[in-house]
Amino acid sequence: MKELLIRILDLFGLACWLEISTEIPRCIYYFGPFLTLKEAKSTQDGYIEDLTEEGAKNIVVTVKRCKPKELTIFDDLGESKNFSAILPSKNEIQTASF
């Protein structure tokens, strides 16, 4: 039942997603979907730990209700890039830097 609800919310861009951006490498990662803010936040430490172990620097975590088009956006040229791979966010819930 929970999975069905998550799928419905995700279909309409209302599910919670973790948006984790890193400066080095210049990437945006999306992890989810999650039913609640609490559920999304409970998983963020594991993702941060994994990215840190891989050498990521300047990690910023935001929990959003959105519908990502891509789960990983990588700026391989190091150029300023428009990271518009999500539909406009209805609710930006929380941001934290690590």
Disulfide bonds with the S-S distance in Angstrom:
none
